[in-house]
Amino acid sequence: MNIIADIIGWVGNIFFIAGAILISRKKISGFYNNAIGNLFYVFFGVMAGTPSIVILSVFLIGTNIYGIKYWKKNKRQDMLAKKYQRRDYAKITRNN
C-alpha cells in the first residue's frame, strides 16, 4: 500500500477516535466526526481493494446519520418537556 492510503487511514482513525470521545461526552458532533472518519475509511477501503471495509464504513455512515436524527429529535422533545415542566411548576406554585 502507498503512503497516501496510510495517511487516509490515519486521518480516518483520528476522526473516529475524536468522535468516540465526543459521543462519550454526550456531544452530537461526535456523530459528525465518526461519519467523516468512516468516509475516509471508504476511500481507504477502495484504495486498498478491501470491499469489506467499504461496506462496513458505508453502513456506519448510515448509523451515524440515524444517530444525528435521533439525537436531534430527542433533544427537541427534551426541550419541550422542560418548557412544559417549568410552566406546570409555575402554575402549581402560584396556586399554593
N, C-alpha and C positions, 0 to 999 in steps of 0.2 A: 504494500500500500504506500501511497505517496504522502508527502508532508502535508499537503492541503487537506487530504482526508483526515489525517491525525488532528490537525487544527480544528476542523469542523467538528470532529468527535469531542474534543476537549471543550470547545465553546458550548456545545450541547450539554455536556456534563455540568459546566458552571451554571448555566441557566436552570438546569433541572435541580441541582442541589440548592440553589438560591430559592427556587420555587418551593421545594420541600420545607425549607426553613420558614419561608413566609407563610405557608399554609399552616404550619405548626404554631405560628404566632397569630393565627386567625386573620390573615390578610388576604383579600381576594386577589391581589397582584401575584400571589403565588401560582394561581391557575394560569395567568398570562405567561409568567416565566416558564412554567412547565410546558405550555403549548409551544413557546418559542424554542425551548430546548429540544422538544420532540420534532419540531420542524428541521432543526439541524441534524437530528438522528435520521430523518427521512433522507436528507441529502447524503449523509454518511453511508446509509444502507445502499443507496443507489450506486454511489462511487465504489463501495466495497463489493457490490454484487451479492448482497445478502437480503433476499426478499422477506425473510422472517423479521428482520429489524424494521424494514419499511412498513410491513403490515402492522406490527405491534405499535410503531410510532404513530401511524395514522389513527389506529384505534384509540391510543392515549390522547391524541389531539381532540378526538371526539369526546372523550370523557372529561377533558378539561373544559371544553365548550359547555357541556352539560353542567359541570360544576359551577361555572360562572353564572349560567342562567338560574340554576337552583339557588345559589348564594344570593343573587340579586332579588329573586322572588321572596326568599325568606327574610332578607333584610327589610324589604318593603313591608312585609307582614309584621315583623317585629316593631317597626316604626309606628305602624298604625295601632298595634296593640298597646304600645306605650302611650300613644296620644290619647286613646280612649281610657286607659287606666288612670291617667292624670285627670282627665275630665270627670270620670266617675268618682275619683278620690275627692276632687274639689266639691262635687255635689254632696257627698257624704259628710264632709267636714262642715259645709255650710249649713246643712240641715240639723246638725247636732249642736 
